[in-house]
């Protein structure tokens, strides 16, 4: 390939990148998070106009990533992996806390740290809690490695049967600048058909204090109201009704995991708690009206 062809190729690539950025209306760094603030639902349209085709809707309280705010009063979003538009006046924007990814001693153990908070004492408390959790994961990782080493000395252990794993990862599920929810997942494989995940919610308020389910459902009565709501939902849905036949089949106690949502919380169920392994870790939104 001569120099002229190389220059032409680079020019084409440059134009492609430019068009891609323009199509999204904003770079990833400028994406803003908002939630739908309506009494019912918000129409999603194919173009920034009330005359454009309605291609879907977003329920009140739904989180949405906004790639561009147009001067015409519309916001550009991604809806089902395609560019779409919603009216900006029905969105309320967050001032999110910055969350960055770190690894603890080994690449298999990821954990988050936060920055940009006005309350530096709260920021320090959150980071220390998350760092302590990473240190706990590392101890479990070392224990898994030690177990693999012991088992490899056994006659039954051969091939991939003893390629044990311990992996920690996380997802930010809620971040409005004053409340933060991060799900930390510990995946363990000790042989067999598949490994297992345990998911724990790390929820923080504006003072940096970790919030547990018992801080929200402060009485037995509230706990039971949520259990009843969850039972009524789970028992009627095919993916979970296989495991949920009576109200007591729905786990609900002080160790139940959750994350914040606009207008309520999401309960997190561990593998096999309410559904088969293939369902993973089901979540269920509980409106605040159920327990307040």
Backbone torsions as a table, in degrees:
resi	resn	phi	psi	omega
1	UNK	NA	127.1	179.9
2	UNK	-83.2	173.6	-174.5
3	UNK	-63.5	-31.6	-179.1
4	UNK	-67.4	-40.6	178.1
5	UNK	-66.8	-37.7	178.1
6	UNK	-61.1	-45.8	-179.7
7	UNK	-63.0	-39.0	178.4
8	UNK	-64.6	-40.7	179.1
9	UNK	-62.9	-44.5	178.9
10	UNK	-63.4	-36.9	179.8
11	UNK	-65.6	-42.3	178.7
12	UNK	-62.8	-44.3	178.8
13	UNK	-62.4	-40.8	179.9
14	UNK	-62.3	-43.1	179.1
15	UNK	-64.9	-38.5	179.7
16	UNK	-62.5	-46.3	179.2
17	UNK	-62.2	-41.8	179.8
18	UNK	-61.6	-44.0	178.9
19	UNK	-64.9	-38.5	-179.9
20	UNK	-62.2	-44.5	179.0
21	UNK	-64.9	-41.9	179.8
22	UNK	-62.8	-39.2	-178.6
23	UNK	-62.7	-35.4	179.0
24	UNK	-83.8	-16.4	176.0
25	UNK	79.3	-9.6	-178.1
26	UNK	-167.0	153.6	175.0
27	UNK	-79.5	165.0	-178.8
28	UNK	-58.4	-32.1	-176.8
29	UNK	-67.0	-23.2	-176.5
30	UNK	-101.6	6.5	177.9
31	UNK	-64.3	133.4	179.4
32	UNK	-117.1	148.2	-179.9
33	UNK	-103.6	135.5	178.5
34	UNK	-137.8	171.5	170.7
35	UNK	-128.6	153.7	-177.4
36	UNK	-73.5	126.3	-175.2
37	UNK	-119.5	77.6	179.6
38	UNK	-135.1	169.9	176.8
39	UNK	-82.7	-24.6	-178.9
40	UNK	-126.0	-101.4	179.7
41	UNK	-131.4	164.3	-179.9
42	UNK	-115.6	124.8	179.3
43	UNK	-69.0	137.4	174.2
44	UNK	-105.4	127.5	-173.5
45	UNK	-119.0	159.5	-177.5
46	UNK	-78.2	-16.2	179.9
47	UNK	-148.7	161.4	-176.9
48	UNK	-78.0	69.1	-178.8
49	UNK	-161.4	145.3	177.3
50	UNK	-69.5	-12.6	177.7
51	UNK	-90.6	-9.7	-178.9
52	UNK	-72.5	159.4	-177.9
53	UNK	-64.7	134.3	174.1
54	UNK	-80.9	119.9	-176.8
55	UNK	-108.2	0.4	178.9
56	UNK	168.0	-169.4	178.8
57	UNK	-151.5	158.6	177.6
58	UNK	-122.5	132.1	-179.4
59	UNK	-75.2	156.2	178.6
60	UNK	-58.7	132.1	-179.1
61	UNK	95.0	-10.0	-179.6
62	UNK	-66.3	138.0	173.8
63	UNK	-78.5	146.0	-179.7
64	UNK	-147.7	139.1	175.3
65	UNK	-90.9	125.4	-177.9
66	UNK	-105.4	121.8	-176.6
67	UNK	-92.9	-21.0	177.3
68	UNK	-162.7	139.2	172.4
69	UNK	-104.3	115.9	-175.7
70	UNK	-87.6	149.4	-179.5
71	UNK	-65.2	-17.1	-180.0
72	UNK	-78.5	-3.2	178.9
73	UNK	96.0	13.0	178.8
74	UNK	-114.5	154.4	176.5
75	UNK	-118.6	137.2	179.0
76	UNK	-90.5	127.2	-179.1
77	UNK	-130.6	174.6	168.4
78	UNK	-105.3	126.8	179.4
79	UNK	-128.4	115.8	-175.2
80	UNK	53.1	45.0	176.9
81	UNK	66.3	19.2	176.5
82	UNK	-129.1	151.0	178.4
83	UNK	-64.5	135.1	-179.5
84	UNK	-150.4	176.8	-174.3
85	UNK	-138.8	144.2	174.1
86	UNK	-135.6	158.4	178.7
87	UNK	-71.6	126.1	-176.0
88	UNK	-63.3	-31.3	-175.0
89	UNK	-65.9	-15.4	178.1
90	UNK	-100.5	16.3	177.7
91	UNK	-114.8	144.3	173.4
92	UNK	-120.2	123.5	-172.4
93	UNK	-92.2	141.9	176.6
94	UNK	-86.8	155.8	164.8
95	UNK	-108.8	88.6	-168.1
96	UNK	-74.2	150.8	172.3
97	UNK	-79.0	138.4	179.1
98	UNK	-76.0	130.3	179.7
99	UNK	-122.2	125.1	-179.3
100	UNK	-120.8	150.9	-176.2
101	UNK	-89.7	138.1	175.9
102	UNK	-134.5	164.1	172.4
103	UNK	-121.3	144.9	-177.0
104	UNK	-104.9	96.8	174.7
105	UNK	69.2	-38.2	179.6
106	UNK	-132.3	154.8	-175.3
107	UNK	-67.3	-20.8	-178.6
108	UNK	-76.7	-8.9	-176.4
109	UNK	-115.6	99.5	178.5
110	UNK	-99.1	143.8	175.7
111	UNK	-148.8	155.2	-178.2
112	UNK	-97.3	157.2	168.7
113	UNK	-136.7	149.8	-175.1
114	UNK	-112.3	157.7	177.4
115	UNK	-155.2	170.1	177.3
116	UNK	85.3	5.3	179.0
117	UNK	-80.4	142.4	176.6
118	UNK	-67.9	-36.8	179.5
119	UNK	-87.0	95.6	-175.9
120	UNK	-69.1	-28.2	176.2
121	UNK	-65.5	-42.6	177.4
122	UNK	-64.6	-42.4	179.1
123	UNK	-59.3	-43.2	179.8
124	UNK	-65.1	-39.8	179.5
125	UNK	-63.4	-44.5	179.9
126	UNK	-62.3	-47.1	-178.3
127	UNK	-63.4	-37.2	179.3
128	UNK	-67.3	-41.0	177.7
129	UNK	-61.1	-44.4	-179.2
130	UNK	-69.5	-34.7	176.9
131	UNK	-68.2	-40.5	177.3
132	UNK	-61.1	-38.9	178.6
133	UNK	-66.2	-37.4	177.1
134	UNK	-64.2	-39.6	178.1
135	UNK	-64.8	-38.5	176.5
136	UNK	-63.0	-42.3	178.5
137	UNK	-61.0	-38.3	-179.1
138	UNK	-64.9	-39.0	177.0
139	UNK	-62.8	-41.3	178.5
140	UNK	-67.0	-36.5	177.0
141	UNK	-61.9	-45.7	179.1
142	UNK	-64.7	-38.2	178.6
143	UNK	-64.6	-37.3	178.1
144	UNK	-66.4	-42.0	177.1
145	UNK	-62.2	-41.3	179.6
146	UNK	-65.4	-38.5	177.6
147	UNK	-63.8	-41.1	177.9
148	UNK	-62.5	-42.0	-180.0
149	UNK	-62.5	-41.3	179.2
150	UNK	-66.2	-44.6	-176.1
151	UNK	-68.3	-28.5	179.8
152	UNK	-67.2	-14.8	175.5
153	UNK	-84.3	-6.2	-179.2
154	UNK	-89.6	151.4	-176.2
155	UNK	-65.9	-33.9	-177.0
156	UNK	-73.4	-17.1	-173.9
157	UNK	-90.5	113.1	178.5
158	UNK	-150.8	158.0	177.6
159	UNK	59.6	-138.5	-176.0
160	UNK	-81.3	-6.0	-176.7
161	UNK	-58.9	-27.7	-177.7
162	UNK	-115.3	26.3	172.1
163	UNK	-85.9	77.8	-175.2
164	UNK	-74.3	153.8	-179.4
165	UNK	-137.8	148.4	169.7
166	UNK	-141.4	113.7	-174.3
167	UNK	-128.9	130.7	176.4
168	UNK	-114.2	131.7	177.5
169	UNK	-139.9	173.9	-179.0
170	UNK	-148.6	160.8	174.0
171	UNK	-138.4	137.5	173.6
172	UNK	-85.8	121.6	-175.7
173	UNK	-107.1	-23.4	179.3
174	UNK	-153.0	136.3	-175.5
175	UNK	-161.1	90.9	-177.7
176	UNK	-109.0	12.7	178.5
177	UNK	93.8	-20.9	177.5
178	UNK	-123.0	-26.5	174.7
179	UNK	-126.0	143.7	-175.5
180	UNK	-137.2	132.6	175.2
181	UNK	-125.8	124.5	176.9
182	UNK	-126.3	128.1	175.5
183	UNK	-95.4	125.2	177.7
184	UNK	-109.2	125.6	-175.3
185	UNK	-113.2	128.0	175.1
186	UNK	-108.7	114.5	179.1
187	UNK	-102.4	126.7	-179.6
188	UNK	-123.7	130.1	173.8
189	UNK	-123.0	119.4	-179.7
190	UNK	-125.4	39.5	-178.8
191	UNK	93.4	172.2	179.9
192	UNK	93.5	-168.7	-174.7
193	UNK	-70.9	-31.2	-177.9
194	UNK	-161.6	165.5	175.6
195	UNK	-88.5	-172.0	179.5
196	UNK	-134.6	143.5	177.3
197	UNK	-106.0	140.3	166.8
198	UNK	-122.8	125.8	-175.8
199	UNK	-110.8	132.0	179.3
200	UNK	-126.4	135.7	179.4
201	UNK	-90.7	126.7	174.6
202	UNK	-109.3	102.2	-174.5
203	UNK	-112.7	131.6	-175.9
204	UNK	-128.1	144.6	173.5
205	UNK	-96.1	-174.8	-173.4
206	UNK	-67.3	-18.0	178.4
207	UNK	-91.0	0.0	179.3
208	UNK	86.8	5.2	179.7
209	UNK	-80.9	135.4	177.6
210	UNK	-74.2	133.6	-177.4
211	UNK	-104.3	126.2	177.0
212	UNK	-100.6	167.8	-179.2
213	UNK	-60.9	-32.7	-179.0
214	UNK	-71.1	-15.7	174.7
215	UNK	-78.8	-18.1	179.7
216	UNK	-102.7	-48.4	176.3
217	UNK	-95.7	82.5	-166.5
218	UNK	-81.7	-8.7	179.4
219	UNK	-131.8	161.3	177.1
220	UNK	-62.4	-35.0	179.8
221	UNK	-61.4	-42.6	179.0
222	UNK	-66.1	-40.9	177.6
223	UNK	-58.3	-44.2	-176.7
224	UNK	-71.4	-32.2	175.5
225	UNK	-63.3	-41.6	179.5
226	UNK	-68.9	-41.0	177.9
227	UNK	-58.8	-44.7	-179.9
228	UNK	-62.6	-43.6	178.5
229	UNK	-61.1	-44.9	-179.2
230	UNK	-64.8	-42.1	179.4
231	UNK	-60.9	-46.4	-179.1
232	UNK	-59.8	-33.7	179.1
233	UNK	-79.9	-53.4	-172.4
234	UNK	-65.4	-34.6	-177.3
235	UNK	-70.8	-13.7	-177.4
236	UNK	-105.1	0.5	-178.3
237	UNK	-111.8	132.8	-171.1
238	UNK	-56.2	-38.4	-174.6
239	UNK	-68.8	-21.6	-176.3
240	UNK	-119.7	-18.5	-176.0
241	UNK	-65.2	-18.0	177.7
242	UNK	-62.7	-33.2	-178.4
243	UNK	-101.1	-22.7	-173.0
244	UNK	-106.4	104.2	-178.6
245	UNK	-113.7	-25.8	179.0
246	UNK	-141.0	165.3	-173.8
247	UNK	-58.2	-36.0	-178.5
248	UNK	-71.0	-11.2	176.9
249	UNK	-74.3	-11.2	-178.3
250	UNK	-95.5	113.2	179.1
251	UNK	-64.6	132.3	176.6
252	UNK	-158.9	103.4	-179.6
253	UNK	-155.8	-173.3	-175.4
254	UNK	-68.1	-13.3	178.4
255	UNK	-98.4	1.2	178.6
256	UNK	-62.3	141.2	-177.2
257	UNK	-97.2	150.3	-178.2
258	UNK	-156.2	171.5	166.8
259	UNK	-142.9	156.2	-177.8
260	UNK	-66.4	152.2	171.1
261	UNK	-145.6	157.2	174.4
262	UNK	-66.6	120.7	179.1
263	UNK	84.0	16.5	178.9
264	UNK	160.9	-150.4	178.0
265	UNK	-139.7	163.6	170.5
266	UNK	-111.0	125.4	171.0
267	UNK	-79.3	144.4	177.4
268	UNK	-114.3	130.6	176.9
269	UNK	-109.2	137.4	179.0
270	UNK	-75.6	165.8	178.5
271	UNK	-56.2	135.1	178.2
272	UNK	73.1	-2.6	-179.1
273	UNK	-68.6	-46.7	-179.3
274	UNK	-129.4	-1.3	-175.0
275	UNK	-154.8	162.8	177.6
276	UNK	-63.0	167.1	-178.0
277	UNK	-55.6	-38.1	-177.0
278	UNK	-61.0	-22.5	-179.8
279	UNK	-78.7	-10.4	178.8
280	UNK	69.3	-130.9	179.0
281	UNK	-112.1	89.1	-178.7
282	UNK	-61.6	149.7	174.6
283	UNK	-124.8	152.9	-178.6
284	UNK	-141.6	124.1	179.2
285	UNK	-77.5	132.4	176.4
286	UNK	-114.0	108.5	178.1
287	UNK	-61.1	145.8	-177.6
288	UNK	-63.0	-22.2	177.9
289	UNK	-64.5	-20.1	-180.0
290	UNK	-71.0	-36.8	-172.9
291	UNK	-116.4	-3.9	177.8
292	UNK	-97.4	NA	NA
